[in-house]
């Protein structure tokens, strides 16, 4: 039979093991109660959403109430980061024969300058600053307007280039040349003229 001393040691060992088992869930329950959307820092959340398309942001708002509320709480910061991410510092690349260095649809700065966000709304019970009212709804309207401008500029550029190639005596031989050469000149002319229409300054 085991001695009393061995029994005491076994009892203490089991007690310590039982305490350690009960303590681990207690520590983890704090983290388990907080979802990933609660633990994610606001600055990181804003940067992540600024990389997404608006349709993706609206879809994420349907994931859970907590994420929906966090996006609503930081909507101005998200909208401004979204716009800043789509502002191109250099619309033209001088080393590439003044052709734009990115797709015209990547830069919202031109249309944002034409249609700035509405002024802040004031009420008797709330104190707001003088910052413009940046919202996801404003960004959605701005994006739709910008895409319309992209399409209109393409149609206008295509019409002008085609008319020039068909009527100008110097350019007319290019229009009558091989299909491959004609398509190359035609597409390059449209791209260059469209970039000039979108970025006139």
Secondary structure, 3 states (H helix, E strand, C coil): CCCHHHHHHHHHHHHHHHHHHHHHHHHHHHHHHCCHHHHCCHHHHHHHHHHCCHHHHHHHCCCCHHHHHHHHHCHHHHHHHHHHHCCCCCCEEHHHCCEECCCHHHCCHHHHHHCCCCCCCCECCECCCCCCCCCHHHHHHHHHHHHHHHHHHHHHHHHHHHHHHHHCCCCHHHHCCCHHHHHHHHHHHHHHHHHHHHCCC
